[in-house]
């Protein structure tokens, strides 16, 4: 079965054709970095307008690259939750129009669950396993028993990890997009120059599987402003070496938090395999720490990272996950709506 997937949850427009939930026939992505760079962050209205201008052309390009026509498709899938409301509305409207015009079933897909599925799409078929999804909008841990079958084990209480990367990059005066810029800056720094907190007061790293990055972000702010009493004052001037040290020290703390929580989840759930997805999974230092800690674990853990193209937002993971819904005979009606807000779900064991 061939599924056309559409992605427009944030600032990347995607279209892809996937066969039988496994074979990627095409995967086209248009980024909006140049549009948002003057503002130092994603502007929802600008993102929605760019999606509207590009999405149908990208769908045509995805079909052409896949060597198929609309009549060859078995369904049209689209991310309808969570994300920026205007951006999601563009994708859902486009998917409805195409599905109606081509007389194809319509399937709405959860963006976070699609990130979980990216590991399966990349060839990781170890079940059950722990999945860490870490991006600009989401930081979650799941137990995954099969494609589309998952149970929440931990989630962020405040900032997502990628959001913390972006905000700290802005504090350090680094360009947009902040996460990759901070990683580049950190590569020249000393990761142990500053000891930033790995957990909250009176808390040990493994006490909970939930995440919190607001305290780490605030610690960077105070360091830049000369301590808590310096709040509100102009930040201290940093040399390039000091900026690199601060970026590296922050990155080290954030990555260690992500790794520690994931390994704790594996231990609690008695699982020896984990997959990592989402845009922050492209971070080189995160991958290094995961591999080192997994090798040292007793017993050793298998940790899988999809290729970067399947970590950042894309439509292939949307189309791939939709295949499993389609195979079960599922489809959504024309009343399919968007749901922009990630829901705090019940956590396993709580």
C-alpha positions in Angstrom: 0.0 0.0 0.0 1.2 3.5 -0.8 0.5 6.4 1.5 1.1 10.1 0.9 2.0 11.9 4.1 1.9 15.6 4.8 3.7 17.4 7.6 3.2 21.0 8.7 3.2 21.0 12.5 5.8 23.8 13.0 8.3 25.4 10.6 9.1 22.6 8.1 6.7 21.6 5.3 7.0 18.0 4.3 5.5 15.5 1.8 6.4 11.9 1.4 5.3 8.6 -0.2 5.9 5.4 1.8 5.1 1.9 0.7 3.8 -0.6 3.2 4.9 1.4 6.2 8.6 0.6 5.5 9.9 1.7 2.1 10.4 5.4 1.6 9.7 6.2 -2.0 10.1 9.9 -1.5 10.6 12.3 1.4 10.6 16.0 0.5 11.1 18.8 3.2 11.2 22.6 2.8 12.7 24.4 5.7 11.7 28.0 6.8 14.9 29.0 8.6 15.6 32.0 6.4 12.0 33.3 6.9 12.3 33.1 10.7 15.9 34.1 11.2 15.3 37.9 11.3 12.9 37.3 14.2 15.2 35.0 16.2 12.5 32.3 16.5 9.5 30.8 14.7 6.6 33.2 14.0 3.4 31.2 13.8 1.7 33.4 11.2 4.8 33.4 8.9 5.0 29.6 9.3 1.4 29.0 8.3 1.6 31.3 5.3 4.8 29.5 4.1 3.1 26.1 4.5 0.1 27.3 2.4 2.4 28.5 -0.4 4.4 25.3 -0.5 2.4 22.2 0.6 0.6 21.3 -2.7 3.7 21.8 -4.8 5.7 19.5 -2.3 2.9 16.9 -2.6 3.3 16.9 -6.4 7.1 16.7 -6.0 6.8 13.8 -3.6 4.6 11.9 -6.1 7.0 12.6 -8.9 10.0 11.4 -7.0 8.1 8.3 -5.9 7.2 7.6 -9.6 3.5 7.3 -8.9 0.3 9.2 -9.5 -2.7 10.0 -7.3 -4.5 6.9 -8.6 -1.7 4.7 -7.2 -2.2 5.9 -3.7 -4.2 4.1 -1.1 -4.6 6.9 1.4 -3.6 10.5 2.4 -2.2 11.0 5.9 -1.5 14.3 7.7 -0.2 15.4 11.1 -3.2 17.0 12.9 -1.8 17.1 16.5 0.1 18.6 18.3 1.8 21.7 16.9 1.1 25.3 15.9 -2.6 25.7 15.3 -2.3 27.7 12.1 0.3 25.5 10.6 -1.7 22.3 11.4 -4.8 23.8 9.8 -2.9 24.3 6.6 -1.8 20.7 6.4 -5.2 19.3 7.4 -7.0 21.5 4.8 -4.6 20.4 2.1 -4.9 16.7 3.0 -8.7 16.9 3.0 -8.7 18.6 -0.4 -6.4 16.0 -1.9 -8.2 13.1 -0.4 -11.5 14.4 -1.5 -10.3 15.1 -5.1 -8.6 11.7 -5.4 -11.3 9.8 -3.5 -8.8 8.4 -1.0 -9.1 7.6 2.8 -7.9 10.4 5.1 -5.9 9.6 8.2 -4.9 12.1 11.0 -1.6 11.3 12.7 -0.1 12.3 16.1 3.2 14.1 15.5 4.9 12.7 18.6 3.8 9.1 17.8 5.2 9.6 14.3 8.6 10.5 15.8 8.4 7.3 17.8 7.7 5.4 14.6 10.7 6.9 12.8 13.0 4.3 14.5 10.9 1.5 13.0 10.9 3.2 9.6 14.8 3.3 9.9 14.9 -0.5 10.5 14.8 -0.7 14.3 12.5 -3.6 15.1 13.4 -4.5 18.7 10.2 -4.7 20.8 9.5 -3.8 23.5 11.8 -0.8 23.8 12.1 2.6 25.4 11.6 5.6 23.1 13.0 9.0 24.0 11.4 11.8 21.8 13.4 15.0 22.3 12.7 18.1 20.1 11.9 21.8 20.3 8.4 21.2 21.5 8.4 17.8 23.1 10.5 15.7 25.6 8.8 12.3 26.4 9.7 8.8 27.3 7.6 5.8 26.1 7.5 2.1 26.4 6.9 0.9 22.8 5.4 -2.6 22.4 4.7 -2.5 18.6 4.3 0.1 15.9 1.6 2.5 17.2 1.4 0.8 20.5 3.0 2.9 23.2 2.6 3.9 26.8 3.9 7.1 28.4 6.7 6.7 31.0 7.8 10.3 31.5 7.3 13.8 30.1 8.5 17.3 30.5 7.1 19.4 33.4 8.0 22.7 31.7 10.4 23.4 28.8 11.2 20.9 26.2 14.9 20.1 25.8 15.0 21.7 22.3 13.3 24.8 23.6 15.9 25.1 26.4 18.7 24.7 23.7 17.1 27.5 21.6 16.6 29.9 24.6 20.1 29.4 26.0 21.5 30.0 22.5 19.6 33.3 22.4 21.0 34.2 25.8 24.5 33.5 24.5 23.9 35.7 21.4 24.0 32.8 19.0 22.0 32.9 15.7 18.8 31.1 14.7 18.2 28.2 14.7 19.6 28.1 18.2 20.1 24.3 18.8 22.6 23.7 15.9 24.3 27.0 16.6 24.8 26.1 20.2 26.2 22.7 19.3 28.7 24.3 16.9 29.8 26.8 19.6 30.1 24.1 22.2 32.5 22.0 20.1 35.2 24.6 20.9 34.5 24.7 24.6 35.2 22.8 27.8 32.2 20.8 28.9 33.4 20.8 32.5 34.2 24.5 32.9 30.9 25.2 34.6 28.9 22.7 36.8 25.3 23.3 35.9 22.5 21.4 37.8 21.3 18.0 36.5 18.2 17.9 38.7 16.2 20.0 41.1 16.9 20.8 44.7 16.6 17.8 47.0 16.3 15.5 44.0 18.5 12.8 42.6 18.7 12.2 38.8 16.9 8.9 38.9 14.1 9.9 41.2 11.6 10.6 38.5 11.3 9.9 34.8 9.8 13.3 34.2 12.0 16.1 32.8 12.5 19.7 33.8 14.8 22.1 32.0 13.6 25.4 33.4 16.1 25.3 36.3 19.0 24.5 34.0 18.0 27.4 31.7 17.7 29.7 34.7 21.1 28.6 36.0 22.6 29.8 32.7 20.8 33.1 33.0 22.1 33.7 36.5 25.6 32.7 35.4 25.4 35.3 32.6 24.1 38.0 34.9 26.5 37.5 37.8 24.3 35.3 40.1 20.8 35.5 41.4 21.4 39.1 42.7 22.2 40.1 39.2 18.8 39.4 37.8 17.6 42.3 35.6 21.1 43.7 35.1 22.9 43.6 31.8 24.7 40.3 31.1 28.4 40.1 31.6 30.6 40.4 28.5 31.9 37.0 27.4 35.0 36.3 25.4 34.5 33.7 22.6 36.3 31.1 24.8 34.0 31.8 27.7 30.9 31.6 25.4 32.1 28.3 24.1 32.7 27.0 27.6 29.2 28.0 28.7 27.6 26.4 25.6 29.6 23.2 26.1 28.8 23.0 29.9 25.0 23.6 29.2 25.0 21.0 26.5 26.7 18.5 28.7 24.2 19.0 31.5 21.2 18.8 29.2 22.5 15.7 27.4 23.3 13.9 30.6 19.8 14.6 31.9 18.3 13.0 28.8 20.6 10.0 28.9 20.1 9.4 32.7 16.3 9.5 32.4 16.3 7.1 29.5 18.6 4.6 31.2 16.5 4.9 34.3 13.4 4.1 32.2 15.1 1.0 30.8 16.0 -0.2 34.3 12.5 0.5 35.7 10.8 -1.2 32.8 13.4 -4.0 32.6 14.1 -3.4 28.9 17.6 -3.5 27.3 16.9 -1.4 24.1 16.1 2.2 23.5 15.5 4.4 20.5 16.0 8.2 20.3 14.0 10.5 18.0 13.2 14.2 17.4 15.3 17.0 16.2 17.6 17.1 19.3 18.6 13.5 18.5 20.8 15.0 15.8 23.0 16.4 18.5 26.4 14.8 18.2 27.3 15.0 21.9 24.0 13.4 22.9 24.8 10.5 20.7 28.3 10.1 22.1 27.1 10.1 25.7 24.3 7.6 24.9 26.8 5.2 23.3 29.3 5.5 26.1 26.8 5.0 28.8 25.0 2.2 27.0 28.3 0.3 26.5 29.1 0.6 30.2 25.7 -0.5 31.4 25.2 -3.9 33.0 23.7 -5.5 31.0 24.7 -3.5 28.0 21.9 -1.5 26.3 21.2 -1.2 22.6 20.6 2.4 21.7 19.4 3.3 18.2 19.3 6.7 16.5 17.5 7.1 13.1 19.4 9.0 10.5 19.1 12.8 10.9 16.6 13.2 8.0 14.2 11.0 10.0 14.9 12.8 13.4 13.9 16.3 12.2 10.3 16.9 11.2 9.4 15.0 8.0 6.4 13.4 6.4 7.8 9.9 5.8 7.3 9.0 9.5 3.7 10.3 9.1 3.0 8.2 6.1 4.7 5.2 7.6 2.7 5.2 10.8 -0.5 5.8 8.8 0.0 2.5 7.0 -0.6 0.6 10.2 -3.9 2.4 10.8 -4.9 1.8 7.2 -4.1 -1.9 7.4 -6.5 -2.1 10.4 -9.2 -0.6 8.3 -9.2 2.7 10.1 -9.8 6.2 8.5 -11.0 9.6 9.6 -14.0 11.6 8.4 -14.1 15.0 6.8 -14.7 16.5 10.3 -11.1 15.7 11.2 -9.9 18.7 13.3 -6.5 19.9 14.7 -5.4 19.6 18.3 -2.5 21.9 18.9 -1.8 21.3 22.5 0.2 18.3 23.8 -1.8 16.6 26.5 -0.3 15.5 29.8 -1.2 11.9 29.7 -1.3 9.4 32.5 2.2 8.2 33.2 2.9 4.5 33.5 3.0 3.5 37.2 1.6 6.9 38.4 
